[in-house]
Structures are given as C-alpha cells and as structure tokens.
Amino acid sequence: MVEITLKGITKRFGNFLALDNINLKINDREFMALLGPSGSGKSTLLYTIAGIYRPTRGRIYFDDRDVTDIPPKDRNVGLVFQNWALYPHMTVFENIAFPLELRKVPRDEIERKVREVAKMLHIENLLHRYPWQLSGGQQQRVAIARALVKEPDVLLLDEPLSNLDTLLRLEVRAELKRLQKELGITAVYVTHDQAEALAMADRIAVIKEGKILQVGTPNEVYYKPKYKFVGWFLGNPPMNFVEAEVEGDYLRVYSSRIPVPSHYREIIEKLGIKEVILGFRPHDAQIVKGVGDGLLGEVYSFEPLGREQIVTISLDGVFIKVFAPEEESFTFGEKVTVEIREDRIILFDKEKEVALEYLYKD
Amino acid sequence: MKDIEIRSERFQWIVILALLLASLPLILGYTLLILSSFSKEMVTNLDLTSFHFTLENWLYLLQGKLAITGGIRVDIWRIVFNTLLVALGVALVVTLVSTMAGYSLSRIDFKGRKHMMILLLILHAFPGVALIVGVYLLYLLTVPQGQGLDVLRLYSFFYVILARAALEIPMSVWLMKGFFDTVPWEFEWSGIIDGASRIEVWWKIMLPLVKPGILAVALFAFLAGWQDIIYVRTFLIDQTLATFIEANIEAEYSHMPLIAAAGTLYLLPTIVFFIVAQEILLQSYSGGIKG
C-alpha cells in the first residue's frame, strides 16, 4: 500500500557498476516485474529496495518518505528468496511467526495471525512440520506466508518460482497473481523468465547491464520493443531480426523486397537512414508456399508443437522462425514466401539497436 | 555412505590391512595400558602371562589409596574435578570466542579482516611450548600479590584456562569461519528484513545452523584442556589427572598397575568422545575448512 520511487539509483561493488542511474516509479498496488538476464542487476535492485544494499548514489522513496537510509526492518517489506531461506531448525509455525516474535507481538496475536496467513496459503495443516519435510511447492508457500504475515507495504520476490518444476510453476504463477491483487499489495518481482513476467506483471521493467531499457505493460514491451534486445529477450521463440536496406519506398531484405511499413515512412524520411534491422514476431507472419510477395526463402526445418508448429526458414542463409497452423505440412528445402503483418513490423537502427521511432523522438 | 563407485573392491582389503598395520602400535599401546589397569602386574608382553585379573587397582584409585602398602592418600575426585574444571573452562572460552570471531571473519567486512585471518594461521603454527616463557612472564606480572593461597589457587585456574584456550582459539576460529561460510547469505538477509539485529541473527539463525561446528570446536577444546600437561604443570597450583600421573609415575611407592588405571581414566573422555562424535568430527574436517 505504498508507491515506490527510485531516483537515480547507482550501485557499485568495487569497480563493478551493478546499477547505472535507475529511475523507476512503481505504483501503489502494482505488480512490477524486473526482467533481465542473469547478472543484469535486477536482484541487486530488489535488494536495494529492501535495504540490504545501500545505493552508491540516488534516493529511494516509499510514497513521500525517503527510506534510503532507513534499515530494512523499518521499511516494512516482505521478501521471498529464490531458495526461500526457511530456517531449518524451526517448524513451519515458528518460521512464519519469527518476524512477529521479533516485533514483540503478543503470543495470542501471533497465533491468530500465523493461522490466518497459513489458511490463506493452504498450509494450515503443515504448521508443525519442519521445512525439510515439505515439498518444494509447500516450502515456497511457507516462504510467502512468512513474508506476508507482518502485513508488509511492499512484497519483494526474487525469482520465487525458479526452484519449482514446470507444471507447479504454472499453477503457482496464476495463484500468486491472484493473491497479489486480492491483498492489494505493491509487489516487485524479479525474474529472468520472460513468460513469467508477461503472465503476471502489470508492468515490466526490462533490465540489462544495470540499466533499465524499457518499462511498460506486457503488451507494450512485447509488441513495441524499444530495443532489439527487448524484442529478442521477450517471447518464445524470440523476435526475428533480419538486416534490411532502404531503397526508396521499399526495404531490400537479401534477395527480396517489401514495401516500407506505412507507420515508418515519415520517420525514415526524416532520419534519412539507410541501413535498418527489421524485426517481427514469429506469429506476426504467415508462410505462403511458392514465390510471392514477401520474404523469399526455403524451409530449413519444422517442429510440430501440437496446436501449431514452428517453421525455421532460411533467407539466404539467415534463419527466421515463423508459426504455422498444425494442419499445414512442409518438406525440407521447400520454397516459401513469408508474408509479415505490416503493422507489427519494428525497424531498428542497425548500430544503436534502438527502434527508429525512439531515435526519432530523441 | 555415498561414494563414487569406481574403486575396485579387490584392493579394498589391502587398504584396510595397511591402515591396521599403521595403527597397530597405538592399538597395542592402549590395549596393554587398559589390560594392565585390570591386572596385578603390568602387562608388558603379548603372551599375557603376566595378566592376573583384579579390580583392586580401580578400587584403590577411586578411593585415593595411592600405594598398596603405605598410607598415602590423595583426593582423586578432587583431581578429576580440577581436570574437568580446566577442560570445561577451556571449552567454554574457546566456543564463545570462536563462534563470535568466526562469524565476524566470515560475514562482516571490517578493516584488517584478511590480515587477521593470516595472523590466526601463523598463531596456530606456534607450538604452546615455545610460548611458555612469555606466558609465564605474563603470569608473574598479573598474579595478585599479597593474597591468601585460596585466591592464588583460584587465579591459577583462571589463568591456565585463558592461556590454554588462547592456544586453541586460532584453529577453532578458522573452523567456525568455515562453518559460517557454508550458510547462504539469504538466511541472514531474511532475518534482517524480518526485523532482527545482527546479534539476533547470529544467535537465533546462524548459531543453530552451525551446531555441528560448535559441537566439534567445543569437543576439541574440552579434550585439549583435559589432556594438557605443560600449561597445567606450569601454572596450576592444584593437580589435574595429567600432573597427578606425571608426579606419581616415578615415585618409589607407586604401584604401576594403579597408575595404569589412572592413565585409563585420563584417556576415557578422549575415547568416548571420538566414538560418540566421529560423524561430527569428520564433518568438521571435511566441510568446515574452507578459505
């Protein structure tokens, strides 16, 4: 029940720059995902919000309160760790009760609160067990219960699902999203799994090498990536990228030619740019057999996935992946044309790897 | 017991045989000592002709009758108590210091931390005997003057416990540091976020997680205190088992099988602890030491 504002957060570990001038506003009751590859600084940012790390520069605000120099315990945050960090020498009950005991909450109130949160997370029958007697999913619930029992203003989650098996992860994902909305708690969720971020978050901040590349709703970062990296990192399979050259009103892509998408005509004209990277999502194109209008190539391989199939197409040696309906059949080496949905095309600057519209705005 | 199963079973017995041969002198020595304590004469050869079973040695020893013929008596229980006092004192001091110092060396980034760790290793390399002159000088300088014997006796206990503990502390701190190193940071962070102070984290979260290490360190320190002779002999006014045996081993009146019984009593905690705590000690050697 708090709004988090990060202003110019920089964190150095010795000579290593872990966070580079991070500015981010996380709204009240918002589910914000920090998404990035390992080593990108997303966990460092989370621990800085929690107060475990002190930023080298910059301020952190919870609403209007400057918490930069306030110790973790006075920030009223709950943190769920990747390895859950359940205390092995305490029972589930004692684990959940631990934060309350430290706050000197009266015994009967601890009892009531622990039972309440345990009931909410469906672990009320496990209270007398020890962590090692629980399955991964149960341990994870206990960790969440321990973070929630002190009724924190902010819930911080550091890859909480990565130690669970795939099926369980999908189940907990939906539950966690629901829980966050029911409690109306501000949540920051660190993950390297783009599917998790897309599925759960209200907004996603994509982080790379200590910098935030883009912040936006899942739809925005998915369909309007600001950087080539964002397009590549989100989506499975990732966005396709091919080099293209502007030739008047056309884009030359190896041996093929397609018209410049209408939403880019003005921008290209103003920038006077020649070399671009054309990006499109595998599901924003369709495969037409034979030679037609679009990108010409041949089928390199195809992978049926049940409902659909991924077809890998070679465009003069460069591979792209396109989804095709399950009933279509392909043969290796077959000549095909890829027709891209024009309005979904993103053009990036070849050197800066920024989408042209952002280059234009700056 | 888990292992990588690549070792040939055929050669295993050779290894066991070699180990047995290597430890034969030890096993033999202890066996003869224990046998002698139950015998009328010392058992000094392997054919056991001199072994005549009796419980007399143990009975006399526990009654403090030193010589079978004469009327020399000692308060053996007092001596055992003294030994225990020194051993427990050393164990307490060593455990207290090493759990705190080990934690800070493992977890707190303070100035001179690296140097301190190296210094501890160097200190560990010094044998206690080499230090005894200096330690004796300190004893002379700090001993309370003009007090009664009781104060002196008490002070000598205090001093010998501290001095002996100081010898054990470097290695114990390293051991404890190794144990703390194996605990993931998340446990500590979690406690901090839940509202614990650093001391509370240490006491309520970290110490329970390194219990095997604490036990090992305490055991080693206890045995060191129990067995010590040089420091006890130099500083302590009262007798412990070690100095008692030393004082009587060459006395004219002494009955050797009785001394053998005293020796067995002296060895007892070592044997008991190593049997009971084998697992823990192994863990401390293999898991505990990490730089």
Interface residues (C-beta under 8 A of the other chain):
Chain A: Y47 A50 G51 I52 P71 P72 K73 V77 G78 L79 F81 Q82 N83 A85 Y87 P88 H89 F98 P99 L102 R103 R146 K150
Chain B: P184 E186 F187 W189 S190 G191 I192 I193 D194 G195 A196 E200 K204 I205 P208 L209 K211
